[in-house]
Amino acid sequence: MSWSKTRARTVKTVARRSGAGPARVAVALAAAILCLPGAALAEEGGSGHYFPGSMASFIDAVPPSPTFIVRLNVLDYGGSASLSRPIPIAGLTTLGAHADSTGLGLTMLWRPPIDLGPRWSYAMSATIPYVWLGVNADVATTLPGGAPASVARSSNTDAIGDIVLMPLMLNYNVSRDFNINFRVAEYAPTGSYEVGRLSNTGKNFWTTEPTLALMYFGQKNGIEASVFTGFDFNSENNATHYQTGTQFHVDGTLAQHFPALGGLVGLGVNAYNYQQIAGDAGSGASLGAFEGSSIGVGPVASYVGKVAGLNTVWELKWIDEVQTHDRLQGSTLWFKVLSKF
């Protein structure tokens, strides 16, 4: 069976593949992600609302026609922070923090029958996460005589995380192979949070995140080159009076898709660069300015086909943080599966 026939049968109901340019341009674009500068300040908790790798490929596209999509997102992360610099966590000053986290997120996306023109489409979505988080660290304290000391502490929490709302998701279909989409996400402080607890499943502040994506998916050659670029603007954590500075992140996927297993199989690489680009503020930001950034890369595999008569997409990827400053450093296993109704 030819590439074009297989693709038409199995992929036409999934969001249109999009991106920017031929294979050589895609390779250069993926390399540029890894070469972006990585200097800035470290956010509260050693991480932001956006989890690197969250949006990076065609599975995160905006559907071109009216539909309702349900997606399950699963991630498993383990990472540690350097003992050389402290990290603020929920009002505590920590050294050598280590975290293990497993999260489940249910995304519901609706592309309503709204006509914005032949090339435009609009959608909205919401993601509800549940998180299992364990953290251990050396916490700075003061002895009764006034001398500084550190105490080993650990904490485990499982609870709902911060809900992600995307009321605005727009896609512009430039051509059969190339799409541009823009979205705005709002992270709501719905997760479990306590001052003085190491393992909080919520951040206790709001984040507004505009994202622009360029998505190329060759109808005939099966090449995918997707790039998602976003900024995170954070409100103040009113419990610690700490306002994390603005973060910047760019995620990209370069993959080859081909007919197999009755559908389409994709194999490629995912990479990201994440960094804070503005200083922390507020009376709780007492540790001062220091660098905070992360670069990650790893393999990605996907499958598009029908399951029980439903158009289904699967994606599995592993991302290793190869360079990190003043943040937790580790690796993430991602699994996503969606069905269209």
C-alpha positions, -999 to 999 in steps of 0.1 A, spaced: 0 0 0 14 35 -9 24 61 16 -3 86 4 -32 61 6 -22 49 40 -19 84 53 -52 95 39 -70 66 55 -56 68 90 -46 104 95 -72 126 79 -93 128 111 -63 138 133 -52 174 134 -35 184 101 2 180 101 20 212 99 53 228 103 80 247 83 100 236 54 120 208 39 142 183 57 174 202 57 157 232 72 141 210 98 174 195 109 189 230 113 159 241 133 162 211 157 199 218 161 192 254 169 170 244 198 199 228 215 222 257 208 201 285 223 217 303 252 207 291 287 213 318 313 189 334 337 174 330 372 160 300 390 123 299 397 107 290 430 107 252 435 133 247 408 106 243 382 78 262 365 43 254 355 53 243 320 69 208 320 94 207 291 82 183 264 45 190 271 39 204 236 63 193 209 47 173 180 17 167 157 -2 150 186 -5 185 201 -20 201 170 -53 220 167 -78 199 147 -90 214 114 -126 202 116 -153 200 143 -145 172 167 -142 162 204 -109 147 215 -100 129 248 -63 125 256 -45 107 284 -11 121 293 12 101 315 47 112 327 73 98 351 101 121 362 131 116 385 157 143 391 181 159 416 195 194 422 231 202 428 244 207 463 264 237 452 234 262 451 202 264 472 167 261 457 137 278 473 108 254 478 75 265 495 93 290 518 122 266 526 158 269 514 170 235 503 202 218 491 206 186 471 169 181 466 157 149 448 123 144 434 103 115 419 70 123 403 43 105 384 15 124 368 -17 116 350 -35 143 330 -69 140 313 -72 165 284 -105 172 268 -104 193 236 -134 206 216 -132 220 181 -167 236 178 -184 240 144 -174 277 141 -166 289 106 -137 314 107 -129 309 70 -115 281 48 -80 282 63 -88 289 100 -99 266 129 -106 273 166 -106 250 195 -105 250 233 -93 225 259 -88 217 296 -64 194 313 -70 180 348 -38 165 363 -33 141 393 2 139 407 22 115 430 52 134 442 81 125 466 108 150 476 138 147 499 164 174 506 186 190 532 167 220 545 184 250 560 175 257 596 187 276 627 197 258 659 185 271 693 218 289 698 214 307 665 239 287 646 230 277 610 225 240 602 207 217 577 182 189 584 174 160 561 137 160 553 114 141 530 78 145 520 53 126 499 20 139 485 -5 126 460 -33 150 450 -47 170 421 -24 193 403 -29 227 388 -56 226 361 -46 239 326 -72 258 306 -68 267 270 -97 289 260 -80 301 228 -65 277 203 -62 290 167 -48 272 136 -40 286 102 -36 261 74 -9 276 51 -8 246 29 -14 208 29 20 204 46 24 235 67 3 249 96 8 277 121 -11 277 154 -14 300 184 -28 292 218 -30 308 252 -30 286 283 -39 295 319 -26 274 348 -49 277 377 -37 272 413 -59 242 421 -32 218 432 -24 209 468 0 234 484 13 241 519 41 264 530 69 244 545 61 212 527 86 199 501 61 179 480 34 203 467 14 192 436 4 228 430 24 260 426 0 284 444 1 310 416 -14 317 382 6 314 350 -4 328 316 13 310 286 10 322 250 25 296 225 32 298 188 38 266 168 51 259 133 42 224 121 54 207 90 42 173 81 49 162 45 19 146 28 42 126 5 75 123 22 63 116 58 87 140 74 76 159 105 93 191 118 74 207 146 85 237 168 65 251 197 77 284 213 61 298 245 65 322 273 52 318 309 41 350 328 36 342 365 17 359 393 30 361 428 27 332 452 8 351 480 18 325 506 55 330 502 55 365 485 76 350 458 71 359 421 89 337 397 103 356 367 91 350 331 102 318 315 109 309 278 108 275 263 111 260 228 103 224 220 108 206 187 103 173 170 120 159 139 106 125 128 100 102 99 66 86 95 59 56 74 31 30 68 33 1 92 11 -21 114 -20 -11 96 -15 26 102 14 51 105 45 47 126 67 76 134 103 75 147 124 106 156 139 129 181 125 155 205 145 183 220 139 214 241 155 245 256 139 260 287 151 290 306 140 319 328 145 353 311 134 377 339 143 381 375 124 368 405 106 394 426 89 398 459 100 397 495 103 359 494 129 360 467 158 363 491 184 341 474 192 366 447 200 362 410 216 330 396 214 310 364 186 286 358 181 267 325 177 233 310 183 215 278 169 181 270 169 156 241 156 121 235 139 97 211 102 97 202 79 71 187 43 74 175 15 54 160 -17 65 142 -44 40 135 -79 28 144 -88 11 176 -124 -2 181 -134 20 151 -119 51 167 -91 72 152 -63 69 178 -29 84 182 -1 71 205 31 88 214 60 76 236 91 96 243 120 97 267 138 130 274 171 133 292 181 167 306 217 169 293 225 203 307 208 220 337 217 250 359 201 256 393 171 233 386 164 197 391 182 176 365 169 141 355 149 124 328 112 121 318 92 93 303 62 106 284 32 86 271 2 102 253 -28 85 238 -58 102 222 -91 92 206 -114 113 185 -152 112 189 
